[in-house]
Structure formats: C-alpha cells, structure tokens
Amino acid sequence: MNANGIVAAIRKGIAAGEHAYGARLPSVRDLADQYGVSQQTAAAAYAVLTALGLTRTTPGSGTTVAAGPSADAYLGTFAPPDLSQGEAWTPSTGEATEETYLVRQSVAPAEWTDWGFAEGADVVERHRVRRVDGIPVQHKLTVLPYDVASRRPAGHEGVPPMLAPVGAPPIKPPTGVRVADWLGWSVARTRAQITAEPMAPAAAEALGMAEGSPGFRVVNVSETADGATLYVTVTTAPLHHRVTMQILG
C-alpha cells in the first residue's frame, strides 16, 4: 500500500467516527508496521492528513485526530423574498449547540473592502462556534458596520442586541418577526461566495485545527437596495463536511 491508500483508510475511519476526535493515532513506526510500508511512507501519509486538517502532529505528543465524523454543514433555509420562512442552522444528525465566544469592536482591514467595508471603518465582529455532540464543526463570523450594530428595536431598552457581550442573556425578536425587520435593517439582497481555501486563524483555532488547514468558506454579504453593506457572515467548515442550503421559491 502507498501513502494515498493509508490516507484514504484513515480518512474513512475519521468520517465514520472510528477514530474519535482528539484520539491519538499510532506512531509512525507502528503505522508502518500496521500497513507493511516504510516509515517514510507512513510519515508521508500523516503529512497529507495534517495538510487536509484531519490530524495534528505535535513533537513529543504524536499525531492526534483533529476532526469529528463527517457532518452536514447545513446553512439554513432561504426563501426570497420572504425570509420569515427561513430555518436556522440544524445538523442532519446529533445534538447541536452554538456559542458566541467573542464580541468586539474593530476596524475593517483592507481585505474586507470586497465585502463593501471601507478600510479603517468602525465595525463590530461577533464570533460563534457550532458543535455537534460537543465536537466543533463550524465557525461563524458576523461583521457589521458599527452604526448598524448599534441600532435598537423600537421600544427596546439597554444594550443594542448586536452589541450584547459574551455571556449576556440572548435577546431575540418577537415570534414571527425576523431579526433584520426587528432591527430596522432593509435587506434587499444577499450574495453568497463559496470557496475551498486555507482557514482564517480565528476559524482554525475555534475548530481546533492547525492554522492554514483547508476548509469550506461561505461568505454571505447582505446589502440594501442602494448597495450598502448591512452585514457579512463568514461560515467555515472542514473539507470533509458537506455544505448544503435549501432555497424556496
């Protein structure tokens, strides 16, 4: 067997849940003995798995599994123009949890000009991590201009919902009212960009993967009728997941 064959076998085991997230894999020597190959071939297999973001190799600690079983990176249901029919993110199997772990005010870097933010503009970042059965499967970044994030719904007292700090009780709109309407955002359209590329450092850290690991990157830019950016969401998921969405109408 060559290195690609070993990679395929281990990748299949990770996707099926046979190699648990965080579990230690055999040493290079033991892996070579297991498959009857040279240590060089075994090391090459681990190098490919690490490059795919499926394993992490640490000097002195060996190689461990850095991904959970294959999951569906479902993005939700979209029903233009009536987004009130939309359904939130829900995995196809397993227990889903979602946590906002960082909220901060920052300034837009040059690379965000493609999203409609002027370089140096005041923005608010909200970072979330989504888990299935306790294993991180998605990182979601939401970026808003500060003046958009600071808006309060009619009759709402206290901190604006999008500026609520980590740990604050969730603030939700009334039943049947979508967040954009509740906050007075006039969303005319959303454009989506889906790519496979190295993860941003924040996403890699949240998912417990090595910086630069490849992943799916889904960027949604929501705009007003005159083309101004209201908010951007960036969802990152490991490559061995699926990215699906449902569009009604």
C-alpha positions in Angstrom: 0.0 0.0 0.0 1.2 3.5 -0.8 0.7 6.7 1.3 -2.5 7.6 -0.5 -4.0 4.3 0.4 -3.2 4.9 4.1 -4.6 8.4 3.9 -7.9 7.0 2.4 -8.2 4.4 5.1 -7.7 6.7 8.0 -9.8 9.4 6.4 -12.7 6.9 6.0 -12.3 5.9 9.7 -12.4 9.5 10.9 -15.5 10.3 8.7 -17.2 7.2 10.1 -16.3 8.0 13.7 -14.0 5.1 14.2 -11.1 7.4 15.1 -12.6 9.7 17.7 -11.9 13.5 17.8 -8.7 14.0 19.9 -7.7 10.4 19.8 -4.0 9.6 19.4 -3.1 7.6 16.3 -0.3 5.1 16.1 3.3 6.3 15.9 5.0 6.5 12.5 6.8 3.2 13.3 3.6 1.5 14.4 1.7 2.8 11.4 4.4 1.5 9.1 4.2 -1.9 10.7 0.4 -2.0 10.5 0.3 -1.4 6.8 3.6 -3.1 5.9 5.3 0.0 4.5 8.4 2.0 5.2 8.4 4.7 7.9 9.0 7.3 5.2 5.7 6.2 3.5 3.9 6.3 6.9 5.2 9.8 7.7 4.1 11.0 4.2 0.6 9.7 4.9 0.4 11.7 8.2 1.7 14.8 6.4 -1.1 14.6 3.9 -3.7 14.0 6.7 -2.4 17.1 8.5 -2.4 19.2 5.4 -6.1 18.2 5.0 -6.8 19.3 8.5 -7.8 15.9 9.7 -4.9 15.3 12.1 -2.5 17.4 14.1 1.1 16.3 14.7 2.9 17.8 17.8 6.6 17.0 18.6 6.7 14.7 21.6 3.0 14.1 21.6 2.5 12.2 18.3 -0.4 12.5 15.9 -4.0 13.1 17.0 -7.3 13.3 15.2 -8.3 16.9 14.6 -11.8 16.4 13.1 -15.0 14.8 14.0 -17.2 12.4 12.0 -18.4 13.7 8.6 -21.3 16.1 9.2 -23.6 18.2 7.1 -22.6 21.9 7.2 -26.2 22.9 6.6 -26.5 26.7 6.3 -30.3 27.1 6.7 -33.3 27.6 4.6 -33.7 30.7 2.4 -37.0 31.8 0.9 -36.5 35.0 -1.1 -38.1 37.5 -0.7 -39.9 36.2 2.4 -37.1 35.3 4.7 -39.5 34.8 7.6 -39.9 31.2 6.4 -36.2 30.5 6.9 -35.0 27.9 9.3 -31.9 28.3 11.4 -28.8 26.0 11.2 -29.6 22.5 12.2 -27.3 19.4 11.7 -28.8 16.4 10.0 -27.8 14.2 13.0 -26.5 14.7 16.5 -27.1 17.2 19.2 -26.5 20.8 18.1 -25.1 23.6 20.2 -24.0 27.1 19.3 -22.0 29.6 21.4 -21.0 33.2 20.9 -17.5 33.4 22.3 -16.2 36.8 21.2 -17.8 40.2 20.5 -15.5 43.1 19.8 -15.3 46.5 18.0 -12.5 46.7 15.5 -11.6 48.5 12.2 -12.0 46.9 8.8 -8.8 45.7 7.2 -8.0 46.2 3.5 -9.1 42.7 2.5 -12.7 43.5 3.7 -13.2 46.1 1.0 -14.5 43.3 -1.2 -17.4 43.0 1.3 -18.2 46.7 1.0 -16.4 47.9 4.1 -14.1 50.9 3.7 -10.6 50.2 5.1 -10.4 51.5 8.6 -14.2 51.7 9.0 -15.5 51.0 12.5 -17.1 47.5 12.6 -18.3 45.0 15.1 -17.3 41.4 15.0 -19.3 38.5 16.5 -17.6 35.1 16.6 -19.6 31.9 17.1 -18.7 28.2 17.2 -21.2 25.5 16.3 -20.8 22.0 17.7 -22.4 18.6 17.0 -22.3 16.2 20.0 -19.7 18.5 21.6 -17.3 18.5 18.6 -16.7 21.8 16.8 -17.9 21.7 13.2 -18.4 25.3 12.1 -17.0 28.8 12.9 -19.2 31.7 12.0 -18.1 35.3 11.9 -20.6 38.1 11.6 -19.3 41.6 10.7 -21.4 44.7 10.8 -20.8 48.5 10.4 -20.8 49.9 13.9 -23.8 52.2 13.1 -25.8 49.1 12.0 -24.8 47.0 15.0 -25.7 49.8 17.4 -29.4 50.0 16.3 -32.1 49.2 18.9 -35.5 47.8 18.0 -38.5 50.1 18.8 -39.2 50.0 22.5 -36.0 48.1 23.4 -34.1 49.4 26.3 -30.5 48.7 27.2 -27.6 47.4 25.1 -28.4 47.0 21.4 -28.9 43.3 20.6 -25.9 43.1 18.3 -23.6 44.7 20.8 -24.6 42.3 23.6 -21.4 41.0 25.3 -20.4 37.3 25.6 -22.4 35.7 28.3 -25.3 38.1 28.2 -28.8 36.5 28.0 -29.9 36.1 24.4 -32.1 38.9 23.0 -34.5 37.6 20.4 -37.2 39.3 18.3 -40.9 38.5 18.8 -42.1 35.3 17.4 -42.7 35.5 13.7 -40.5 38.6 13.2 -37.2 38.2 11.5 -34.1 39.8 13.1 -33.5 42.2 10.1 -37.0 43.6 10.3 -36.9 43.8 14.1 -33.7 45.9 14.0 -34.8 48.1 11.1 -32.4 46.6 8.5 -33.7 46.9 5.0 -32.1 43.8 3.3 -32.7 43.9 -0.4 -30.4 41.1 -1.4 -27.7 38.7 -0.3 -24.8 37.5 -2.4 -23.0 34.3 -1.5 -19.4 33.2 -2.2 -18.4 29.6 -1.6 -14.7 28.6 -1.8 -12.3 26.0 -0.5 -9.2 27.6 0.9 -6.9 27.8 4.0 -8.9 28.7 7.1 -8.5 32.1 8.8 -6.6 31.9 12.1 -9.7 32.5 14.2 -11.7 29.8 12.4 -8.8 27.3 12.7 -8.4 28.0 16.4 -12.2 27.7 17.1 -12.3 24.3 15.3 -9.2 23.0 17.0 -7.3 22.6 13.7 -3.8 23.7 12.6 -3.6 27.2 11.2 -3.8 27.1 7.5 -5.8 23.9 7.3 -8.1 23.8 4.3 -11.8 24.3 4.7 -15.0 25.5 3.1 -15.5 29.2 3.4 -19.0 30.6 2.7 -19.3 34.4 2.6 -22.8 36.0 2.6 -22.9 39.7 2.0 -26.3 41.3 2.7 -27.0 44.7 1.1 -29.5 47.5 1.0 -31.3 48.4 -2.3 -28.6 51.0 -2.9 -25.8 48.5 -2.5 -24.6 49.5 1.0 -23.4 46.5 3.1 -25.6 45.8 6.2 -23.7 42.8 7.5 -21.5 39.9 6.4 -21.4 36.4 7.6 -18.4 34.0 7.0 -19.0 30.3 7.8 -16.0 28.0 7.9 -16.3 24.2 8.0 -13.7 21.4 7.5 -13.4 20.0 4.0 -14.7 16.5 4.8 -18.1 18.1 5.7 -20.8 18.9 3.2 -22.1 22.4 2.7 -25.8 22.5 1.8 -28.7 25.0 1.8 -32.3 25.0 0.9 -33.8 27.8 -1.2 -37.6 28.0 -1.5 -39.2 29.8 -4.4 
